[in-house]
């Protein structure tokens, strides 16, 4: 995981999820978690960015 990804995970979780997955369900979940509960949004962003690339 790059330094930029870690910084984005903490400061702007939806941006890092968007960079990893694009506009998908995970992106919407990240936005909602970040808006309503900031810490779970960060945890979700780290979870998504640490996953291996999955086939949709």
HUCORSUL-V159773 format. One record per pair of residues at least 4 apart in sequence whose C-alpha atoms are under 7 Angstrom apart, sorted by the first residue. I is the first residue (numbers start at 1). J is the second residue. Records with the same first field share a line. If there is no record, write none. Layout:
I: J ; J
//
This chain:
1: 5
2: 6
3: 7
4: 8
5: 9 ; 16
6: 10
7: 11
8: 12 ; 13 ; 15 ; 16
9: 13 ; 16 ; 42 ; 45 ; 46
10: 42
12: 16
13: 17 ; 30 ; 41 ; 42 ; 45
14: 18 ; 27 ; 30 ; 31
15: 19
16: 20 ; 45
17: 21 ; 27 ; 45 ; 48 ; 49
18: 22 ; 23 ; 27
20: 49
23: 27
24: 28
25: 29
26: 30
27: 31
28: 32
29: 33
30: 34 ; 41 ; 44 ; 45
31: 35
32: 36
33: 37 ; 38 ; 40 ; 41
34: 38 ; 40 ; 41
37: 41
38: 42
39: 43
40: 44
41: 45
42: 46
43: 47
44: 48
45: 49
46: 50
47: 51
//
